[in-house]
Amino acid sequence: MSKARVEAHIFTLLFCLAVICNTVTGQNITKRVRVVSGGSISFAFNTIKDYTIGKTYNNWSRLNIYFIDTTNVGGDGASTGWELLVRANQSSIDSDNGALNLPLSTIEINPSTVIPGATPTTITLTDVDQTIITGIDPVATFVEGEIVISFDCGTTTPLLGEEPEFYSVDLVFTIKELP
């Protein structure tokens, strides 16, 4: 094979490689959760009323979320939407002064939002990620907005017999794309 022919094959190969490299696109996902307030919850149980009917903290936690899924060329990414997850950062609701800890199952989480296409779900707190909001695919644009969360502790399971105490739990919020 002549030198000119080898150079022509190399040029053709490099040209094809350049075309392929310029047409391959990747997926770009940006997601943020910012806890504005209420990343920890503290409950002070010290009256018969507290133990009988529980405590409710309306609109206690406020989160700002941002989600976008696009390709390198600006088109819609491969995800079908997004979800916001929550879990306790420990296995129980910790007491402050040595009383027995409370089970996480005494806390109910009630999220709400006005983000278009988002669906909230009420859950019972655990130390495993659970979905509290799902959102639709924003189709090559972004989702941004506020999520407000209310908490009930001891409202469905009375805490009679527990010691008067200050109880607290830290929460972990995660946003992820749906396949």
Secondary structure as a PSIPRED ss2 file (coil, helix, strand):
# PSIPRED VFORMAT (PSIPRED V4.0)

   1 M C   1.000  0.000  0.000
   2 S C   1.000  0.000  0.000
   3 K H   0.000  1.000  0.000
   4 A H   0.000  1.000  0.000
   5 R H   0.000  1.000  0.000
   6 V H   0.000  1.000  0.000
   7 E H   0.000  1.000  0.000
   8 A H   0.000  1.000  0.000
   9 H H   0.000  1.000  0.000
  10 I H   0.000  1.000  0.000
  11 F H   0.000  1.000  0.000
  12 T H   0.000  1.000  0.000
  13 L H   0.000  1.000  0.000
  14 L H   0.000  1.000  0.000
  15 F H   0.000  1.000  0.000
  16 C H   0.000  1.000  0.000
  17 L H   0.000  1.000  0.000
  18 A H   0.000  1.000  0.000
  19 V H   0.000  1.000  0.000
  20 I H   0.000  1.000  0.000
  21 C H   0.000  1.000  0.000
  22 N H   0.000  1.000  0.000
  23 T H   0.000  1.000  0.000
  24 V C   1.000  0.000  0.000
  25 T C   1.000  0.000  0.000
  26 G C   1.000  0.000  0.000
  27 Q E   0.000  0.000  1.000
  28 N E   0.000  0.000  1.000
  29 I E   0.000  0.000  1.000
  30 T E   0.000  0.000  1.000
  31 K E   0.000  0.000  1.000
  32 R E   0.000  0.000  1.000
  33 V E   0.000  0.000  1.000
  34 R E   0.000  0.000  1.000
  35 V E   0.000  0.000  1.000
  36 V E   0.000  0.000  1.000
  37 S E   0.000  0.000  1.000
  38 G C   1.000  0.000  0.000
  39 G C   1.000  0.000  0.000
  40 S E   0.000  0.000  1.000
  41 I E   0.000  0.000  1.000
  42 S E   0.000  0.000  1.000
  43 F E   0.000  0.000  1.000
  44 A E   0.000  0.000  1.000
  45 F E   0.000  0.000  1.000
  46 N C   1.000  0.000  0.000
  47 T C   1.000  0.000  0.000
  48 I H   0.000  1.000  0.000
  49 K H   0.000  1.000  0.000
  50 D H   0.000  1.000  0.000
  51 Y H   0.000  1.000  0.000
  52 T H   0.000  1.000  0.000
  53 I H   0.000  1.000  0.000
  54 G C   1.000  0.000  0.000
  55 K E   0.000  0.000  1.000
  56 T E   0.000  0.000  1.000
  57 Y E   0.000  0.000  1.000
  58 N E   0.000  0.000  1.000
  59 N E   0.000  0.000  1.000
  60 W E   0.000  0.000  1.000
  61 S E   0.000  0.000  1.000
  62 R E   0.000  0.000  1.000
  63 L E   0.000  0.000  1.000
  64 N E   0.000  0.000  1.000
  65 I E   0.000  0.000  1.000
  66 Y E   0.000  0.000  1.000
  67 F E   0.000  0.000  1.000
  68 I E   0.000  0.000  1.000
  69 D E   0.000  0.000  1.000
  70 T E   0.000  0.000  1.000
  71 T E   0.000  0.000  1.000
  72 N C   1.000  0.000  0.000
  73 V C   1.000  0.000  0.000
  74 G C   1.000  0.000  0.000
  75 G C   1.000  0.000  0.000
  76 D E   0.000  0.000  1.000
  77 G C   1.000  0.000  0.000
  78 A C   1.000  0.000  0.000
  79 S C   1.000  0.000  0.000
  80 T C   1.000  0.000  0.000
  81 G E   0.000  0.000  1.000
  82 W E   0.000  0.000  1.000
  83 E E   0.000  0.000  1.000
  84 L E   0.000  0.000  1.000
  85 L E   0.000  0.000  1.000
  86 V E   0.000  0.000  1.000
  87 R E   0.000  0.000  1.000
  88 A E   0.000  0.000  1.000
  89 N C   1.000  0.000  0.000
  90 Q C   1.000  0.000  0.000
  91 S C   1.000  0.000  0.000
  92 S E   0.000  0.000  1.000
  93 I E   0.000  0.000  1.000
  94 D E   0.000  0.000  1.000
  95 S E   0.000  0.000  1.000
  96 D C   1.000  0.000  0.000
  97 N C   1.000  0.000  0.000
  98 G C   1.000  0.000  0.000
  99 A C   1.000  0.000  0.000
 100 L C   1.000  0.000  0.000
 101 N C   1.000  0.000  0.000
 102 L E   0.000  0.000  1.000
 103 P E   0.000  0.000  1.000
 104 L H   0.000  1.000  0.000
 105 S H   0.000  1.000  0.000
 106 T H   0.000  1.000  0.000
 107 I E   0.000  0.000  1.000
 108 E E   0.000  0.000  1.000
 109 I E   0.000  0.000  1.000
 110 N E   0.000  0.000  1.000
 111 P E   0.000  0.000  1.000
 112 S E   0.000  0.000  1.000
 113 T E   0.000  0.000  1.000
 114 V C   1.000  0.000  0.000
 115 I C   1.000  0.000  0.000
 116 P C   1.000  0.000  0.000
 117 G C   1.000  0.000  0.000
 118 A E   0.000  0.000  1.000
 119 T E   0.000  0.000  1.000
 120 P E   0.000  0.000  1.000
 121 T C   1.000  0.000  0.000
 122 T C   1.000  0.000  0.000
 123 I E   0.000  0.000  1.000
 124 T E   0.000  0.000  1.000
 125 L C   1.000  0.000  0.000
 126 T C   1.000  0.000  0.000
 127 D C   1.000  0.000  0.000
 128 V C   1.000  0.000  0.000
 129 D C   1.000  0.000  0.000
 130 Q E   0.000  0.000  1.000
 131 T E   0.000  0.000  1.000
 132 I E   0.000  0.000  1.000
 133 I E   0.000  0.000  1.000
 134 T E   0.000  0.000  1.000
 135 G E   0.000  0.000  1.000
 136 I E   0.000  0.000  1.000
 137 D C   1.000  0.000  0.000
 138 P C   1.000  0.000  0.000
 139 V C   1.000  0.000  0.000
 140 A C   1.000  0.000  0.000
 141 T C   1.000  0.000  0.000
 142 F E   0.000  0.000  1.000
 143 V E   0.000  0.000  1.000
 144 E E   0.000  0.000  1.000
 145 G E   0.000  0.000  1.000
 146 E E   0.000  0.000  1.000
 147 I E   0.000  0.000  1.000
 148 V E   0.000  0.000  1.000
 149 I E   0.000  0.000  1.000
 150 S E   0.000  0.000  1.000
 151 F E   0.000  0.000  1.000
 152 D E   0.000  0.000  1.000
 153 C E   0.000  0.000  1.000
 154 G C   1.000  0.000  0.000
 155 T C   1.000  0.000  0.000
 156 T C   1.000  0.000  0.000
 157 T C   1.000  0.000  0.000
 158 P C   1.000  0.000  0.000
 159 L C   1.000  0.000  0.000
 160 L C   1.000  0.000  0.000
 161 G C   1.000  0.000  0.000
 162 E C   1.000  0.000  0.000
 163 E C   1.000  0.000  0.000
 164 P C   1.000  0.000  0.000
 165 E E   0.000  0.000  1.000
 166 F E   0.000  0.000  1.000
 167 Y E   0.000  0.000  1.000
 168 S E   0.000  0.000  1.000
 169 V E   0.000  0.000  1.000
 170 D E   0.000  0.000  1.000
 171 L E   0.000  0.000  1.000
 172 V E   0.000  0.000  1.000
 173 F E   0.000  0.000  1.000
 174 T E   0.000  0.000  1.000
 175 I E   0.000  0.000  1.000
 176 K E   0.000  0.000  1.000
 177 E E   0.000  0.000  1.000
 178 L E   0.000  0.000  1.000
 179 P C   1.000  0.000  0.000
